[in-house]
């Protein structure tokens, strides 16, 4: 992943068996691939595959899994057999003409992640995102699966920002000593580490829709904390195009907005607790 990205990475993942692994063992495939995307700074349209697992005109998860496999092998036997009904199935499943579902974004907007599309106009201009006027509400299972995947991506991005900041403060010297010896910077890095570790703990209890919502909110908050603290540790160099930190910060801002921002999800969780009259126990501490 460190050597390729975008559509080339999509093709490489297809050859490595990503769609089959996602269909057979999503609990292994999603954390592995999405965390690596965050750690390497690469991107691929695999979020579409995770969401599409739960989108089907029949509501049959197995059929949806076959759809994902067919996307990587459109000329294969299964693709040929399904070609006649493909357009009708897309329309019934609420997909675009490119076969991907519009995804909710922060502020009530909708975007499509085009696998073969050109880089978009988002804050992270590397991502082939384009806005669309509207979209259909995703099924709860699809939304939860997408939020878990994005949470792993945000976690990987956050850890990479922490690594970059740690390397900088160890190498950079002021008054004859590494700036890592200054207590203010040590506190910021420690807070970042604690936020990321706490967010990862929520991902291990994200089996339900509410659990996935809270995990996405927690990892989004942790990644935003990492972006803010690590930027302060690096100072001006962190803003420059020559340093990798700015890429991870822009990626964090976009990923946080996909399928609900941290602020929106926190409000949604609060509304859920007010309606239920209590907070569910998601983990035994």
Secondary structure, DSSP 8 states (H G I E B T S, - for coil): --S--THHHHHHHHHHTHHHHHHH-HHHHHHHHHHHHHHH----THHHHHHHTT--TT--HHHHHHHHHHHH-TTSHHHHHHGGGHHHHHHHHTB-TTS-B-EEEGGGEEEEE-TT----SSSSTTS-EEEES------HHHHHHHHHHHHHHHHHHHHHHHHHHHHHHHH-EETTEEGGGSHHHHHHHHHHHHHHHHHHHHHTT--SHHHHHHHHHHHHHHHHHHHHHHHHHHGGGGGSTTSTHHHHHHHHHHHHHBTS-HHHHHHHHHHHHHHHTS----S--
